[in-house]
Amino acid sequence: MAAGALGRIRTETPALPEALRRVGEAILADPAGAARSTIIALAELSGSSPATVTRFCRVFGFGGYAQLRVALATETGRAAQAHWDAGVGHEIGPTDPLDAAIGVMAAADSRLIQDTAAQLDPAKVAEVADAIVAARRVLIFGVSTSGAVAGMMGGRLRRIRVPCWSHADAHEALADAALLAEGDVAIGISHQGRTREVLESLAEAGDRGALTVAVTSFARSPLAELASLVLTTASRETTFRLGGLAAVHSQLFVLDAVYVAVAQRTYERTNEAFGRTIRALESHRVERS
């Protein structure tokens, strides 16, 4: 998990046990410094032990501290070169000029997408896309903000002739999940991966033999444990955009990658569908002045 290491550490550290959380907080406070530190120095800085640092590394998929240092050095070097961190982490105050607030938002969202892209596994995206192309039915669901994301993805897939249903209503999602069968696909979206309604629908879909996919910021969440495939999203909370609201752009980015992969695999059909729908909607557009 070399790619996207900081994104995952930033997202998952708050939920770790105290000793491991202190290691994550020390790394996030100075990623470049952590990349230069010895395991003993990082243990002292975080008030832990070398064994705890090693355990932290393994929690995030690294064989040891040397691998983590390489990942941190690579990622912080890339960020510095691209100036991704300019404005990241700044809070927006009630009297801040709007142009400054917009700058902070742009910096946070830019880095969010970079973090998400870095940790996204193209092989898993391809596997999900292949399953969608072959499926008799595709079901996408989430609750609240994640439900809105599910609706957007469902609409895009339907427009290229994918038989897709999308729901933000828990009862409708559960009912449709019960109608799935082997060869179908169910995608559950939840930032923390702990939303009961999403868990129930994904479990039902899995019981019916469908391929289950989780889109979540937490790779060790209950939703991720239920799913056959997990697509992880990064999350950066900023002032006034907390929790699921902070993950919306990364959820859309991950699902957009799946959508593009599906469109690539159905290139002729997709172009034909675009042509038809554009012509059908043309009469509803106002003439250009």
N, C-alpha and C positions, 0 to 999 in steps of 0.2 A: 504494500500500500504506500509506495514511495510518493506517487502523485497525489496531490490534494491532502497531504498530511496535516498541514495547519488548519485547513477547513474542518476536517473531522475532529481534530483535537479541540478546536474552538467550540464546536457544536456539542461534543459529548462530555467534555470535562466537568461541567456542572453536575452531571448525574453520577459521577464516579464516587467511590468511597473516599473518605477524607484524605488519606495518605496519598492516593493516586491523584486526587484532585489538586493537591498542593504541587505535585510535579507538573501537571498540565498548566496550572496557573503561572508557575515559574517560567515555563517555556513560552507561553503566550505573552508574558510581560516583556520578554526580550528574545525573540526567536533566533536572531542572528547571534546573540551572545550564547544561547544554548547550543547552537551549532558549533561554537568554538570551545565549549566547556568539556571537561572530562566528566565521567560519570560520577566521580567523587565530588567534584565541584557543584554539579547540578543537585546531587543529593543534599549537600550542605545548604545550598541556596533555598531549597524547597523544604528543609527541615525533615527530610526523610532519610532513607538509606539507599546504597547502591542496589540492593535487592529489590527495593520498591521501584526504583527507576527502571530496572530490567523488567519487572512485572508490568509496568506502564507500557514499555515498548511492545511487549507481547500482546497486551490488550488491543493495541492498534495495528497488529499484524506484522510487526518487525521482529526479526530474529534476535536482535540485540541492540545495544545503544549505538554501536557503530553505524548500523543501517539508518537509525533515526537521525543521527547527526548529518549523514550524507543527504537525506531527504530535506532536512531543515535548511542546510546550506544551499542546496539547489533551489529550493522554493524562495528563500529570502533573497538570493541573488537575482532570480528572475523578477521578483517584485520590485527590487530596487532599480533594476535596469528599465523596467516599464513604468515606474512611478505609480504602481497600483495602490500603494498605501497612502498617497497624498490625501489627507482629509479623513482617512479611515479611523474610526474610533472616537472622533470628535462628537460631543453632545450638542444638540441644538437647543439653545436657550430661548426663553420667551421673548427676549428683546433682540435676538440676532437678526441682522438684515436678511431678507429673503434670498438674495443672491448667495450669501454664505451658506444658508440652509440647503439650497439647491446643490451647491458644490459638495457638501457633506453627503447628501443623498446620492449624488452621481458617483462619488468615490466609493461609497459602501456597496452600491449595486454593481459597479464594474468589478470590484474585487469578489463579490459574491458569485458572479457568473464565472470568473476565472477559477475560483475555488471549486465550483461545481463541475466545470469542464475537466479540471485536473483529476478529480476523483471518479469521474464517470468511466465505467468499463465498456469500451466499444463492443467487446464480444457479447456482453449481456444485452446491450441495446440491440445488437443484431439478432440474438436469440429471441427476444421479445417481438421484434419486427417480423421475423419468419413465422412465429406462432400466430400473429395477428393476420398475416396474409393467408394462412391456411385455415383459419378458424371459421366455423359456422356462425358463431356469435361472439362478440366482444363486449364485455361489460366493464365500465369505469365508474368508480364511485368515491365519494368523500363527503365530509360534513362541513358546513359553514364555508369558510374560505376555500378549503380543499375541494368542496363540492362545486364551487364556481370554476375551479381549475379543471375538474373532471368534465364539466359541461362544455368548456371551450375545446378540450381535446376530443370529446365525442363528436362535436359539430364538425371539426376538421376531418376526422376520419370518415364520417358519413358522407362528406362532400366528395370523397374520392372512392365512393362505393364500398366502403368497409361496413359490414352489418354490425353497427355499434349502438349500444344503449348506454346512456350516462345518467347518473342520479346523484342528487344531493339529499334526497329524502330516504331515510333509513329503511322504512318499510318497503318502498319500491325497490331499493337495491337488494334487500334480502329476498324478496319474492322473485326477482329476476335471477339472482344467484342460484336459487333452487331449481331453475329451468336449464341451467348449464349442463354440459356433458363433456365427456372426454374429447379433447381437440379444441374446446373453446378456451377463451382467455378472460381472466378477471384481473383488473388492476385496481388496487386499493391505495388511496392517497391519504396520508396523515403525517403532518410535520413531526410530531413526537412519536408516532407509531403506537399510541395508547388509546385511541378513540374507540370506545366499545362497539359502536355501530359499524365501524369499518372492519374491525376484527371479526365481528359476527358474520358479516357478508362474505369476507374473504374465506373464512373457515367453511361456510356453506358451499361456496364455489369449489373449494378444494375437495370437500366430501363428495361432490358430484363428478369429480374427475377433471375439472378444468385446470389449466395452467394458471397458477396464481402469482401475481407480481405485486411487490410492495414498492411504493415511492415514498421515501421517508428520510428525514435527516439523521435518524438514529439506527445504525446498522445492527445494534443488538437489542432493538425494541421488540415487544410482543408481536407487532405486525411483521417485522422482518423475520422473526422465527417461524411465523405461519407460512410465509411465502416460499414458492419454489425459486423465484428470482427476486433480487433486491436491487433497486436503483437508488443510490443515495444522493441526497441534495445537501448543499451547504446552506447555512443560515447565519445572517448577521443582523442582530437586533440593533436598531437605532432608535433615537428618541421618537416616540409616538408610533413606532412600528415594531411591535413585540410579537414573540411566539410565532404562530402560523402566518401572520401578516409579513414577517420578515423572510419567510421561505417561499412566498408566492412566485417570485421571479425565477428562483432556481427550480421549482417544480415545473413551471412552464418551459424552462430551458431543457430539462431532462425529457419531458414529454414531446417537445419539439424535435429532439434528436430521434426519438422513436418514430414520430410522424414522417420525418425526412427519410429515414431508413425504409419505412413502409412504401413511401412514394417512389423511392429508387427501385424497389422490387416490383412495382406495378406501374412502371413508367408510362407505357402506352395507355393503359386504362385510366391512369390519373390525368394525363393530358386531355383525353377525350371527355372525362367527367368535368374538368375545369371548363372546357369549351362549352359544354351544354349548360352548366350552371351560370356562367357569365352571360350567355345569350338570354337565358330565362330571366335574369335579373335586370337586364339592360333597360327595359321599359320603366323601371322604378327609379332610374337615376335622372337627376336634373341635368339638363344640357349645360355644357361648359359655356361660360360667358366669353 
